[in-house]
Amino acid sequence: MTVIYALLALALGMAAGLVVIVIDEFRWEARNRLPRCTTCGELHRRHAAHR
């Protein structure tokens, strides 16, 4: 029975680690994605000069 609990704890730890990696990846993508401009609708860096 102890072996089953150890395997269950290992599986839960691996699942939690995977969740942390996926959330970190989503945050990195959101931070590095070019935002859509509310003025012209194009994708470019923030505070771009509109002429």
PQR file of N, CA, C, O and H, with PARSE charges and radii, in Angstrom:
ATOM      1  N   MET A   1       0.821  -1.196   0.000 -0.4000 1.5000
ATOM      2  CA  MET A   1       0.000   0.000   0.000 -0.0000 2.0000
ATOM      3  C   MET A   1       0.864   1.258   0.000  0.5500 1.7000
ATOM      4  O   MET A   1       0.492   2.269  -0.596 -0.5500 1.4000
ATOM      5  N   THR A   2       2.006   1.197   0.661 -0.4000 1.5000
ATOM      6  CA  THR A   2       2.899   2.340   0.721 -0.0000 2.0000
ATOM      7  C   THR A   2       3.448   2.682  -0.665  0.5500 1.7000
ATOM      8  O   THR A   2       3.648   3.852  -0.990 -0.5500 1.4000
ATOM      9  H   THR A   2       2.308   0.376   1.145  0.4000 1.0000
ATOM     10  N   VAL A   3       3.689   1.648  -1.480 -0.4000 1.5000
ATOM     11  CA  VAL A   3       4.213   1.867  -2.829 -0.0000 2.0000
ATOM     12  C   VAL A   3       3.189   2.616  -3.673  0.5500 1.7000
ATOM     13  O   VAL A   3       3.553   3.495  -4.454 -0.5500 1.4000
ATOM     14  H   VAL A   3       3.527   0.698  -1.217  0.4000 1.0000
ATOM     15  N   ILE A   4       1.925   2.278  -3.523 -0.4000 1.5000
ATOM     16  CA  ILE A   4       0.860   2.946  -4.287 -0.0000 2.0000
ATOM     17  C   ILE A   4       0.778   4.416  -3.889  0.5500 1.7000
ATOM     18  O   ILE A   4       0.622   5.283  -4.748 -0.5500 1.4000
ATOM     19  H   ILE A   4       1.629   1.564  -2.888  0.4000 1.0000
ATOM     20  N   TYR A   5       0.881   4.699  -2.598 -0.4000 1.5000
ATOM     21  CA  TYR A   5       0.853   6.095  -2.141 -0.0000 2.0000
ATOM     22  C   TYR A   5       2.062   6.869  -2.668  0.5500 1.7000
ATOM     23  O   TYR A   5       1.942   8.036  -3.042 -0.5500 1.4000
ATOM     24  H   TYR A   5       1.007   3.994  -1.900  0.4000 1.0000
ATOM     25  N   ALA A   6       3.214   6.223  -2.695 -0.4000 1.5000
ATOM     26  CA  ALA A   6       4.419   6.884  -3.211 -0.0000 2.0000
ATOM     27  C   ALA A   6       4.260   7.187  -4.696  0.5500 1.7000
ATOM     28  O   ALA A   6       4.631   8.272  -5.144 -0.5500 1.4000
ATOM     29  H   ALA A   6       3.312   5.275  -2.391  0.4000 1.0000
ATOM     30  N   LEU A   7       3.717   6.249  -5.467 -0.4000 1.5000
ATOM     31  CA  LEU A   7       3.497   6.477  -6.895 -0.0000 2.0000
ATOM     32  C   LEU A   7       2.447   7.554  -7.121  0.5500 1.7000
ATOM     33  O   LEU A   7       2.576   8.356  -8.046 -0.5500 1.4000
ATOM     34  H   LEU A   7       3.416   5.367  -5.104  0.4000 1.0000
ATOM     35  N   LEU A   8       1.418   7.583  -6.298 -0.4000 1.5000
ATOM     36  CA  LEU A   8       0.390   8.612  -6.407 -0.0000 2.0000
ATOM     37  C   LEU A   8       0.978   9.988  -6.100  0.5500 1.7000
ATOM     38  O   LEU A   8       0.679  10.958  -6.795 -0.5500 1.4000
ATOM     39  H   LEU A   8       1.313   6.931  -5.547  0.4000 1.0000
ATOM     40  N   ALA A   9       1.798  10.076  -5.083 -0.4000 1.5000
ATOM     41  CA  ALA A   9       2.435  11.354  -4.738 -0.0000 2.0000
ATOM     42  C   ALA A   9       3.378  11.795  -5.859  0.5500 1.7000
ATOM     43  O   ALA A   9       3.438  12.982  -6.178 -0.5500 1.4000
ATOM     44  H   ALA A   9       2.041   9.288  -4.518  0.4000 1.0000
ATOM     45  N   LEU A  10       4.102  10.873  -6.449 -0.4000 1.5000
ATOM     46  CA  LEU A  10       4.987  11.192  -7.563 -0.0000 2.0000
ATOM     47  C   LEU A  10       4.197  11.693  -8.764  0.5500 1.7000
ATOM     48  O   LEU A  10       4.595  12.665  -9.407 -0.5500 1.4000
ATOM     49  H   LEU A  10       4.054   9.908  -6.189  0.4000 1.0000
ATOM     50  N   ALA A  11       3.090  11.044  -9.068 -0.4000 1.5000
ATOM     51  CA  ALA A  11       2.253  11.460 -10.196 -0.0000 2.0000
ATOM     52  C   ALA A  11       1.654  12.845  -9.956  0.5500 1.7000
ATOM     53  O   ALA A  11       1.600  13.661 -10.876 -0.5500 1.4000
ATOM     54  H   ALA A  11       2.767  10.255  -8.545  0.4000 1.0000
ATOM     55  N   LEU A  12       1.208  13.115  -8.744 -0.4000 1.5000
ATOM     56  CA  LEU A  12       0.656  14.435  -8.436 -0.0000 2.0000
ATOM     57  C   LEU A  12       1.725  15.514  -8.518  0.5500 1.7000
ATOM     58  O   LEU A  12       1.455  16.618  -8.993 -0.5500 1.4000
ATOM     59  H   LEU A  12       1.251  12.452  -7.997  0.4000 1.0000
ATOM     60  N   GLY A  13       2.920  15.211  -8.066 -0.4000 1.5000
ATOM     61  CA  GLY A  13       4.022  16.168  -8.167 -0.0000 2.0000
ATOM     62  C   GLY A  13       4.388  16.455  -9.610  0.5500 1.7000
ATOM     63  O   GLY A  13       4.651  17.605  -9.962 -0.5500 1.4000
ATOM     64  H   GLY A  13       3.139  14.315  -7.680  0.4000 1.0000
ATOM     65  N   MET A  14       4.408  15.435 -10.449 -0.4000 1.5000
ATOM     66  CA  MET A  14       4.706  15.634 -11.869 -0.0000 2.0000
ATOM     67  C   MET A  14       3.601  16.432 -12.551  0.5500 1.7000
ATOM     68  O   MET A  14       3.890  17.277 -13.398 -0.5500 1.4000
ATOM     69  H   MET A  14       4.194  14.501 -10.163  0.4000 1.0000
ATOM     70  N   ALA A  15       2.356  16.184 -12.203 -0.4000 1.5000
ATOM     71  CA  ALA A  15       1.235  16.926 -12.788 -0.0000 2.0000
ATOM     72  C   ALA A  15       1.299  18.393 -12.382  0.5500 1.7000
ATOM     73  O   ALA A  15       1.048  19.277 -13.202 -0.5500 1.4000
ATOM     74  H   ALA A  15       2.122  15.497 -11.515  0.4000 1.0000
ATOM     75  N   ALA A  16       1.629  18.653 -11.140 -0.4000 1.5000
ATOM     76  CA  ALA A  16       1.742  20.038 -10.682 -0.0000 2.0000
ATOM     77  C   ALA A  16       2.893  20.743 -11.401  0.5500 1.7000
ATOM     78  O   ALA A  16       2.756  21.906 -11.780 -0.5500 1.4000
ATOM     79  H   ALA A  16       1.833  17.936 -10.474  0.4000 1.0000
ATOM     80  N   GLY A  17       4.002  20.072 -11.590 -0.4000 1.5000
ATOM     81  CA  GLY A  17       5.125  20.648 -12.317 -0.0000 2.0000
ATOM     82  C   GLY A  17       4.765  20.943 -13.764  0.5500 1.7000
ATOM     83  O   GLY A  17       5.175  21.971 -14.304 -0.5500 1.4000
ATOM     84  H   GLY A  17       4.114  19.127 -11.282  0.4000 1.0000
ATOM     85  N   LEU A  18       4.014  20.068 -14.394 -0.4000 1.5000
ATOM     86  CA  LEU A  18       3.581  20.286 -15.771 -0.0000 2.0000
ATOM     87  C   LEU A  18       2.649  21.484 -15.866  0.5500 1.7000
ATOM     88  O   LEU A  18       2.737  22.260 -16.818 -0.5500 1.4000
ATOM     89  H   LEU A  18       3.681  19.233 -13.956  0.4000 1.0000
ATOM     90  N   VAL A  19       1.764  21.643 -14.903 -0.4000 1.5000
ATOM     91  CA  VAL A  19       0.859  22.795 -14.886 -0.0000 2.0000
ATOM     92  C   VAL A  19       1.652  24.088 -14.764  0.5500 1.7000
ATOM     93  O   VAL A  19       1.340  25.069 -15.440 -0.5500 1.4000
ATOM     94  H   VAL A  19       1.692  21.013 -14.130  0.4000 1.0000
ATOM     95  N   VAL A  20       2.667  24.104 -13.916 -0.4000 1.5000
ATOM     96  CA  VAL A  20       3.505  25.299 -13.753 -0.0000 2.0000
ATOM     97  C   VAL A  20       4.214  25.629 -15.061  0.5500 1.7000
ATOM     98  O   VAL A  20       4.288  26.798 -15.440 -0.5500 1.4000
ATOM     99  H   VAL A  20       2.920  23.308 -13.367  0.4000 1.0000
ATOM    100  N   ILE A  21       4.735  24.623 -15.755 -0.4000 1.5000
ATOM    101  CA  ILE A  21       5.424  24.856 -17.027 -0.0000 2.0000
ATOM    102  C   ILE A  21       4.473  25.402 -18.072  0.5500 1.7000
ATOM    103  O   ILE A  21       4.834  26.322 -18.806 -0.5500 1.4000
ATOM    104  H   ILE A  21       4.675  23.674 -15.447  0.4000 1.0000
ATOM    105  N   VAL A  22       3.257  24.857 -18.162 -0.4000 1.5000
ATOM    106  CA  VAL A  22       2.284  25.315 -19.160 -0.0000 2.0000
ATOM    107  C   VAL A  22       1.850  26.749 -18.871  0.5500 1.7000
ATOM    108  O   VAL A  22       1.756  27.562 -19.791 -0.5500 1.4000
ATOM    109  H   VAL A  22       2.964  24.109 -17.566  0.4000 1.0000
ATOM    110  N   ILE A  23       1.589  27.066 -17.621 -0.4000 1.5000
ATOM    111  CA  ILE A  23       1.186  28.433 -17.262 -0.0000 2.0000
ATOM    112  C   ILE A  23       2.311  29.416 -17.568  0.5500 1.7000
ATOM    113  O   ILE A  23       2.056  30.510 -18.070 -0.5500 1.4000
ATOM    114  H   ILE A  23       1.666  26.406 -16.873  0.4000 1.0000
ATOM    115  N   ASP A  24       3.546  29.038 -17.274 -0.4000 1.5000
ATOM    116  CA  ASP A  24       4.684  29.902 -17.566 -0.0000 2.0000
ATOM    117  C   ASP A  24       4.813  30.130 -19.072  0.5500 1.7000
ATOM    118  O   ASP A  24       5.123  31.243 -19.498 -0.5500 1.4000
ATOM    119  H   ASP A  24       3.754  28.149 -16.866  0.4000 1.0000
ATOM    120  N   GLU A  25       4.583  29.110 -19.874 -0.4000 1.5000
ATOM    121  CA  GLU A  25       4.650  29.250 -21.328 -0.0000 2.0000
ATOM    122  C   GLU A  25       3.570  30.201 -21.839  0.5500 1.7000
ATOM    123  O   GLU A  25       3.841  31.037 -22.701 -0.5500 1.4000
ATOM    124  H   GLU A  25       4.331  28.206 -19.528  0.4000 1.0000
ATOM    125  N   PHE A  26       2.357  30.080 -21.319 -0.4000 1.5000
ATOM    126  CA  PHE A  26       1.270  30.979 -21.722 -0.0000 2.0000
ATOM    127  C   PHE A  26       1.593  32.425 -21.349  0.5500 1.7000
ATOM    128  O   PHE A  26       1.340  33.338 -22.135 -0.5500 1.4000
ATOM    129  H   PHE A  26       2.137  29.400 -20.620  0.4000 1.0000
ATOM    130  N   ARG A  27       2.148  32.637 -20.156 -0.4000 1.5000
ATOM    131  CA  ARG A  27       2.500  33.993 -19.731 -0.0000 2.0000
ATOM    132  C   ARG A  27       3.601  34.561 -20.609  0.5500 1.7000
ATOM    133  O   ARG A  27       3.568  35.746 -20.940 -0.5500 1.4000
ATOM    134  H   ARG A  27       2.353  31.895 -19.518  0.4000 1.0000
ATOM    135  N   TRP A  28       4.591  33.733 -20.999 -0.4000 1.5000
ATOM    136  CA  TRP A  28       5.680  34.199 -21.849 -0.0000 2.0000
ATOM    137  C   TRP A  28       5.151  34.598 -23.223  0.5500 1.7000
ATOM    138  O   TRP A  28       5.550  35.631 -23.763 -0.5500 1.4000
ATOM    139  H   TRP A  28       4.618  32.770 -20.730  0.4000 1.0000
ATOM    140  N   GLU A  29       4.249  33.783 -23.798 -0.4000 1.5000
ATOM    141  CA  GLU A  29       3.672  34.112 -25.098 -0.0000 2.0000
ATOM    142  C   GLU A  29       2.876  35.404 -25.039  0.5500 1.7000
ATOM    143  O   GLU A  29       2.981  36.233 -25.943 -0.5500 1.4000
ATOM    144  H   GLU A  29       3.926  32.945 -23.359  0.4000 1.0000
ATOM    145  N   ALA A  30       2.088  35.591 -24.001 -0.4000 1.5000
ATOM    146  CA  ALA A  30       1.272  36.795 -23.878 -0.0000 2.0000
ATOM    147  C   ALA A  30       2.154  38.037 -23.708  0.5500 1.7000
ATOM    148  O   ALA A  30       1.818  39.110 -24.208 -0.5500 1.4000
ATOM    149  H   ALA A  30       2.003  34.918 -23.266  0.4000 1.0000
ATOM    150  N   ARG A  31       3.258  37.893 -23.018 -0.4000 1.5000
ATOM    151  CA  ARG A  31       4.142  39.025 -22.786 -0.0000 2.0000
ATOM    152  C   ARG A  31       4.896  39.413 -24.057  0.5500 1.7000
ATOM    153  O   ARG A  31       5.179  40.594 -24.259 -0.5500 1.4000
ATOM    154  H   ARG A  31       3.531  37.021 -22.612  0.4000 1.0000
ATOM    155  N   ASN A  32       5.224  38.457 -24.912 -0.4000 1.5000
ATOM    156  CA  ASN A  32       6.046  38.726 -26.086 -0.0000 2.0000
ATOM    157  C   ASN A  32       5.242  38.872 -27.377  0.5500 1.7000
ATOM    158  O   ASN A  32       5.825  39.102 -28.437 -0.5500 1.4000
ATOM    159  H   ASN A  32       4.993  37.498 -24.748  0.4000 1.0000
ATOM    160  N   ARG A  33       3.934  38.747 -27.311 -0.4000 1.5000
ATOM    161  CA  ARG A  33       3.108  38.883 -28.506 -0.0000 2.0000
ATOM    162  C   ARG A  33       2.947  40.362 -28.846  0.5500 1.7000
ATOM    163  O   ARG A  33       2.803  41.194 -27.951 -0.5500 1.4000
ATOM    164  H   ARG A  33       3.460  38.560 -26.451  0.4000 1.0000
ATOM    165  N   LEU A  34       2.970  40.686 -30.120 -0.4000 1.5000
ATOM    166  CA  LEU A  34       2.743  42.065 -30.533 -0.0000 2.0000
ATOM    167  C   LEU A  34       1.279  42.409 -30.314  0.5500 1.7000
ATOM    168  O   LEU A  34       0.398  41.657 -30.731 -0.5500 1.4000
ATOM    169  H   LEU A  34       3.086  40.010 -30.847  0.4000 1.0000
ATOM    170  N   PRO A  35       1.009  43.523 -29.671 -0.5600 1.5000
ATOM    171  CA  PRO A  35      -0.385  43.900 -29.420  0.2800 2.0000
ATOM    172  C   PRO A  35      -1.035  44.505 -30.666  0.5500 1.7000
ATOM    173  O   PRO A  35      -0.358  45.109 -31.497 -0.5500 1.4000
ATOM    174  N   ARG A  36      -2.345  44.337 -30.783 -0.4000 1.5000
ATOM    175  CA  ARG A  36      -3.093  44.950 -31.872 -0.0000 2.0000
ATOM    176  C   ARG A  36      -3.382  46.393 -31.500  0.5500 1.7000
ATOM    177  O   ARG A  36      -3.882  46.678 -30.412 -0.5500 1.4000
ATOM    178  H   ARG A  36      -2.895  43.846 -30.107  0.4000 1.0000
ATOM    179  N   CYS A  37      -3.066  47.291 -32.402 -0.4000 1.5000
ATOM    180  CA  CYS A  37      -3.220  48.722 -32.158 -0.0000 2.0000
ATOM    181  C   CYS A  37      -4.706  49.087 -32.163  0.5500 1.7000
ATOM    182  O   CYS A  37      -5.460  48.637 -33.026 -0.5500 1.4000
ATOM    183  H   CYS A  37      -2.660  47.059 -33.286  0.4000 1.0000
ATOM    184  N   THR A  38      -5.114  49.895 -31.203 -0.4000 1.5000
ATOM    185  CA  THR A  38      -6.506  50.327 -31.150 -0.0000 2.0000
ATOM    186  C   THR A  38      -6.769  51.482 -32.107  0.5500 1.7000
ATOM    187  O   THR A  38      -7.925  51.808 -32.377 -0.5500 1.4000
ATOM    188  H   THR A  38      -4.501  50.260 -30.502  0.4000 1.0000
ATOM    189  N   THR A  39      -5.707  52.110 -32.626 -0.4000 1.5000
ATOM    190  CA  THR A  39      -5.869  53.231 -33.555 -0.0000 2.0000
ATOM    191  C   THR A  39      -6.005  52.754 -34.992  0.5500 1.7000
ATOM    192  O   THR A  39      -6.945  53.135 -35.690 -0.5500 1.4000
ATOM    193  H   THR A  39      -4.768  51.845 -32.407  0.4000 1.0000
ATOM    194  N   CYS A  40      -5.063  51.915 -35.441 -0.4000 1.5000
ATOM    195  CA  CYS A  40      -5.064  51.504 -36.843 -0.0000 2.0000
ATOM    196  C   CYS A  40      -5.411  50.039 -37.042  0.5500 1.7000
ATOM    197  O   CYS A  40      -5.696  49.640 -38.171 -0.5500 1.4000
ATOM    198  H   CYS A  40      -4.299  51.605 -34.874  0.4000 1.0000
ATOM    199  N   GLY A  41      -5.401  49.226 -36.008 -0.4000 1.5000
ATOM    200  CA  GLY A  41      -5.760  47.816 -36.121 -0.0000 2.0000
ATOM    201  C   GLY A  41      -4.622  46.911 -36.544  0.5500 1.7000
ATOM    202  O   GLY A  41      -4.819  45.703 -36.680 -0.5500 1.4000
ATOM    203  H   GLY A  41      -5.169  49.551 -35.090  0.4000 1.0000
ATOM    204  N   GLU A  42      -3.437  47.459 -36.757 -0.4000 1.5000
ATOM    205  CA  GLU A  42      -2.279  46.657 -37.160 -0.0000 2.0000
ATOM    206  C   GLU A  42      -1.569  46.089 -35.931  0.5500 1.7000
ATOM    207  O   GLU A  42      -1.814  46.510 -34.800 -0.5500 1.4000
ATOM    208  H   GLU A  42      -3.276  48.440 -36.647  0.4000 1.0000
ATOM    209  N   LEU A  43      -0.685  45.124 -36.180 -0.4000 1.5000
ATOM    210  CA  LEU A  43       0.126  44.560 -35.103 -0.0000 2.0000
ATOM    211  C   LEU A  43       1.484  45.254 -35.092  0.5500 1.7000
ATOM    212  O   LEU A  43       2.262  45.097 -36.033 -0.5500 1.4000
ATOM    213  H   LEU A  43      -0.486  44.782 -37.098  0.4000 1.0000
ATOM    214  N   HIS A  44       1.775  46.004 -34.061 -0.4000 1.5000
ATOM    215  CA  HIS A  44       3.077  46.632 -33.907 -0.0000 2.0000
ATOM    216  C   HIS A  44       3.318  46.941 -32.442  0.5500 1.7000
ATOM    217  O   HIS A  44       2.432  46.788 -31.601 -0.5500 1.4000
ATOM    218  H   HIS A  44       1.143  46.132 -33.296  0.4000 1.0000
ATOM    219  N   ARG A  45       4.542  47.381 -32.155 -0.4000 1.5000
ATOM    220  CA  ARG A  45       4.927  47.677 -30.772 -0.0000 2.0000
ATOM    221  C   ARG A  45       4.071  48.779 -30.179  0.5500 1.7000
ATOM    222  O   ARG A  45       3.479  49.579 -30.904 -0.5500 1.4000
ATOM    223  H   ARG A  45       5.261  47.505 -32.838  0.4000 1.0000
ATOM    224  N   ARG A  46       4.010  48.816 -28.883 -0.4000 1.5000
ATOM    225  CA  ARG A  46       3.257  49.852 -28.197 -0.0000 2.0000
ATOM    226  C   ARG A  46       3.887  51.220 -28.451  0.5500 1.7000
ATOM    227  O   ARG A  46       5.091  51.323 -28.686 -0.5500 1.4000
ATOM    228  H   ARG A  46       4.491  48.167 -28.294  0.4000 1.0000
ATOM    229  N   HIS A  47       3.083  52.244 -28.404 -0.4000 1.5000
ATOM    230  CA  HIS A  47       3.519  53.632 -28.563 -0.0000 2.0000
ATOM    231  C   HIS A  47       4.168  53.896 -29.919  0.5500 1.7000
ATOM    232  O   HIS A  47       5.081  54.715 -30.027 -0.5500 1.4000
ATOM    233  H   HIS A  47       2.105  52.161 -28.214  0.4000 1.0000
ATOM    234  N   ALA A  48       3.696  53.204 -30.946 -0.4000 1.5000
ATOM    235  CA  ALA A  48       4.241  53.434 -32.281 -0.0000 2.0000
ATOM    236  C   ALA A  48       3.728  54.773 -32.799  0.5500 1.7000
ATOM    237  O   ALA A  48       2.601  55.176 -32.513 -0.5500 1.4000
ATOM    238  H   ALA A  48       2.954  52.539 -30.858  0.4000 1.0000
ATOM    239  N   ALA A  49       4.570  55.448 -33.559 -0.4000 1.5000
ATOM    240  CA  ALA A  49       4.180  56.750 -34.108 -0.0000 2.0000
ATOM    241  C   ALA A  49       3.234  56.524 -35.284  0.5500 1.7000
ATOM    242  O   ALA A  49       3.552  55.777 -36.210 -0.5500 1.4000
ATOM    243  H   ALA A  49       5.486  55.121 -33.791  0.4000 1.0000
ATOM    244  N   HIS A  50       2.073  57.171 -35.244 -0.4000 1.5000
ATOM    245  CA  HIS A  50       1.117  57.087 -36.343 -0.0000 2.0000
ATOM    246  C   HIS A  50       1.206  58.392 -37.128  0.5500 1.7000
ATOM    247  O   HIS A  50       1.016  59.479 -36.581 -0.5500 1.4000
ATOM    248  H   HIS A  50       1.815  57.777 -34.492  0.4000 1.0000
ATOM    249  N   ARG A  51       1.494  58.266 -38.398 -0.4000 1.5000
ATOM    250  CA  ARG A  51       1.653  59.458 -39.229 -0.0000 2.0000
ATOM    251  C   ARG A  51       0.539  59.546 -40.228  0.5500 1.7000
ATOM    252  O   ARG A  51       0.495  60.484 -41.024 -0.5500 1.4000
ATOM    253  H   ARG A  51       1.649  57.383 -38.842  0.4000 1.0000
TER
END
